[in-house]
Structure formats: structure tokens, C-alpha cells
Amino acid sequence: MTSLISTRTPELRRFDTADAEFAAHYAEHGFALLADGLSRAEVDAVNDDALRLCRGDLGEILGGWRDSDDPNSAPPEFASMSDEDVLRSFLCIHYPHKASPAALAALTAPRIVDALVSVIGPNVKAMQSMLFIKSEGKPGQAWHQDEFFIPTRDRSLTAAWIALDDATIENGCLWVLPGSHRRGVIYPSKEQNDPRFDCTGEAYDFPYSDDDAVPVEIPAGTALIFNGYLLHRSLENSGKHGYRRALANHYMSAESLLPWRPPVEGESMATADFRDVLLVAGEDPYAYKGITEVNRPLSRPDKEGGCDRWPSAKGSTEE
């Protein structure tokens, strides 16, 4: 297969600031790395809150182990489990910023917001956060594009994937296909049964090969800022011990409507706009619509954790 990827392999340079070079790298390759997107203290705070979330100390988490008779309490055995074993019970928690002060602070971290403004524009809103625990043996996610799941009207979807541990090939770092965003094409998705990956579907029929893929090995605190059309994946954590924790937040231009859900009665698709959003920079021209809080923290199972009852089995979520 002939690759459409640039023959120049992008340097995995970590930019100290979101300057013009940062934005140019992002435009060409579909991603750029921001050093110290979160400080060591901020990383530690998110990891501390991750444990509190998993133990249920920050309120209800839907799905996963929340299938007992009492949906507001963790399983009794959690009280006697070590912190490490509690964390290993989870693959991912969606919308942690709804319960965790540290995750909310990370969603609006100034250095990351500056990077977003440099590649999106002055007005930026957030609509999603995901906290990945990914302990040893946990799966990754097959090739996909975030904009397949979160459609914007202006191709402005941008992710900030923040390493909370040093991300390595062994523990399941992200892999990217540099330049795969440039065509502006959303590729089809199919079901997959590869044990390396979780419940979500797999993008296919794109003119790139795995040989073009670049592993993004980065130290904790680094933010990988990448375009919603960029093809990316992660592999399983094949290490003998330890986690590959990461916080994946999604943003877009505030000027864009977000047709993430079907239109309500009497609304056309052209005006559909999901409004569970948080403005992180500038102004929201659709502020008159108000904000509708609909999402709550929920856990994502891996293949052994009940995929049949999780929307991602039909391909509706992403890393």
C-alpha cells in the first residue's frame, strides 16, 4: 500500500511553549507535544483523585461495579482491598471532572489552554474528560479518529492527552499516524475482536499502514495535543506491573455547534447542539442556549468487564 504520510518522520519534540512552531508542527503532523502541560504536583493531585474516584469517595460512578443493589456504594470487598487492586478494577472513568477537583483543574490548566488557543482559536469549549487507569494486562484501543465519535461543524475537535505516568511502548502509550488528519476524511469503523483492544470499533480502509505509525513515548505531565481527524491507537499494557494512567480531554471551537446527540423534537440537524460544555477560553457565541448538565462520571469496562452493556461496543467513545 502506498503511504500518504509525509516521508519526513516528525520529531517527537516537546515544546516548552505553544508558540508559532508548536502550531506549525500541529498543522503539519496533526499533533504537537507540550512539555509540563501539568506540573508534578498537578499530576499527583489527579492520581490521588483517581483512587478516590475508584473507591467511591467522590460520589457515584455509573456502570462497572455500580451494578449492586445499592448503586451508591462500592462493593464491600473494596474496603479490604489495597489501593493498587482497587485501581486495577478499572480501565477508564469518563467525565472525572464532574466529581474530581483535580481533574477539573486539569481541564482548564493554563498552559494547556494556551496550547489549545494556538491551534483552535481564541474561543474554546470542553465537552469531555476521560481518566484512563490501564494497569498491567489492560487493553488498548484500535485505530480510530476522535471526530468519528464527537462531530464538530468546523473540524475543530482537539484532544489534550496528558500522561499521568511515563508513557512507554511497554505500558501502552499512544501511537499516531502523522499527517493522517490532513485529508479531512472520516474513515469507516468495524467491530473487532482483537484481545489487544477494548470494546470499541476499529477504523479501516485508510491509505496508511502500521509501518507509518509513531509511538508517542512521553514523561508524566507532558500533553499530547492532537487533531480530531488524526488516526491513533494504543496497545495493551504489557508491563509486568504498574499503570499507564492518562487524562484525555476533548475541546473544540466555541463557534462550532456540537451535534453529538440526535436533535430534540422540533430541532433541525443543522442547529443540533450538545450543551454539556465548559468554556475554557474566550467567549461562547451560543451562551444564550444555556448549559444542560447531562453527563455524570461512569466507568468503562474492558473486554472482560461487560462490553455488551456498554455503548462503546457499538463504537461511541475514544481515547
Order of alpha helices (4+ residues) and beta strands (2+ residues): beta-alpha-beta-alpha-alpha-beta-alpha-alpha-beta-beta-alpha-beta-beta-beta-beta-beta-beta-beta-beta-beta-beta
